[in-house]
Amino acid sequence: MAQSRSFRALWALEESGLDYEYVAIKLFGDPADSDSAQNVEYLALNLQGKVPTLVHQDLVLTESVAILNYIGRQAPDSELLPRIDTASYAHHDELVCFILAELEQPLWSSGKHRFALPPEQRIPQMLETAKFEFAKAVSTLDKLLGDDFSTIDDFSIGKNFSITDLLLAHTFNWAIRFEFDVPEKYVELRDRHYQRPAAVRAMAVIE
Ligand SMILES: N[C@@H](CCC(=O)N[C@@H](CS)C(=O)NCC(=O)O)C(=O)O
């Protein structure tokens, strides 16, 4: 699905150079339609009827970060995953967990309480809480990346683009679309990484 976490997987596939087939899925389509996330065949792959799903031979993965890490391992030359030393791997794990649990969480809370949850489960006041939590996460990110970190020149781990850069750019793009307060430097980071040829190719797939 175009505007979703699926873009992460698509972008990583383009970065990796691996062959893939993109299958469009509609989240809110009629369950009788074969491209609906509620269709029985799709639910057999993805129990929650969510996106993305990656199918490779007998392997089925339904968590976007597991999908990114798998793509990174299938294409080591892409250096989407750090391979220098254990500490770099540990920083990768730490930053991935932080992005999902702290930076993305308020965005998804906001999405759930605006359109994804059944109307009777939505709490409008959550939107203010989400903005508060997002601002807190952004100031922690500043510290995690360090005072010297340049959003114009540096990468979040090591000396090349990797999965954590992709996740940061995608998450800030999400925040910008949802009209959260995003500091200018992270808008620049989003712009810089979204100009990568692989991101542009991935965008063309969903347009
Ligand atoms: N933790 C999962 C979350 C997947 C997810 O919630 N995807 C959203 C689209 S970005 C979805 O399918 N939502 C439909 C729903 O919640 O029913 C991941 O990272 O892949």
PDBQT file of the ligand as one rigid body, heavy atoms in Angstrom, charges set to zero:
ROOT
HETATM    1  N1  LIG A 301       4.541  -3.342  13.418  1.00  0.00    +0.000 N 
HETATM    2  C1  LIG A 301       4.046  -3.503  12.082  1.00  0.00    +0.000 C 
HETATM    3  C2  LIG A 301       2.878  -2.538  11.887  1.00  0.00    +0.000 C 
HETATM    4  C3  LIG A 301       2.183  -2.741  10.566  1.00  0.00    +0.000 C 
HETATM    5  C4  LIG A 301       1.035  -1.769  10.414  1.00  0.00    +0.000 C 
HETATM    6  O1  LIG A 301       0.368  -1.415  11.415  1.00  0.00    +0.000 OA
HETATM    7  N2  LIG A 301       0.771  -1.361   9.180  1.00  0.00    +0.000 N 
HETATM    8  C5  LIG A 301      -0.322  -0.431   8.937  1.00  0.00    +0.000 C 
HETATM    9  C6  LIG A 301      -0.056   0.394   7.691  1.00  0.00    +0.000 C 
HETATM   10  S1  LIG A 301       1.398   1.387   7.892  1.00  0.00    +0.000 SA
HETATM   11  C7  LIG A 301      -1.570  -1.246   8.696  1.00  0.00    +0.000 C 
HETATM   12  O2  LIG A 301      -1.536  -2.214   7.963  1.00  0.00    +0.000 OA
HETATM   13  N3  LIG A 301      -2.684  -0.826   9.307  1.00  0.00    +0.000 N 
HETATM   14  C8  LIG A 301      -3.953  -1.452   9.119  1.00  0.00    +0.000 C 
HETATM   15  C9  LIG A 301      -4.628  -1.757  10.422  1.00  0.00    +0.000 C 
HETATM   16  O3  LIG A 301      -4.120  -1.332  11.481  1.00  0.00    +0.000 OA
HETATM   17  O4  LIG A 301      -5.637  -2.438  10.366  1.00  0.00    +0.000 OA
HETATM   18  C10 LIG A 301       5.172  -3.230  11.078  1.00  0.00    +0.000 C 
HETATM   19  O5  LIG A 301       6.078  -2.445  11.389  1.00  0.00    +0.000 OA
HETATM   20  O6  LIG A 301       5.162  -3.822   9.989  1.00  0.00    +0.000 OA
ENDROOT
TORSDOF 0
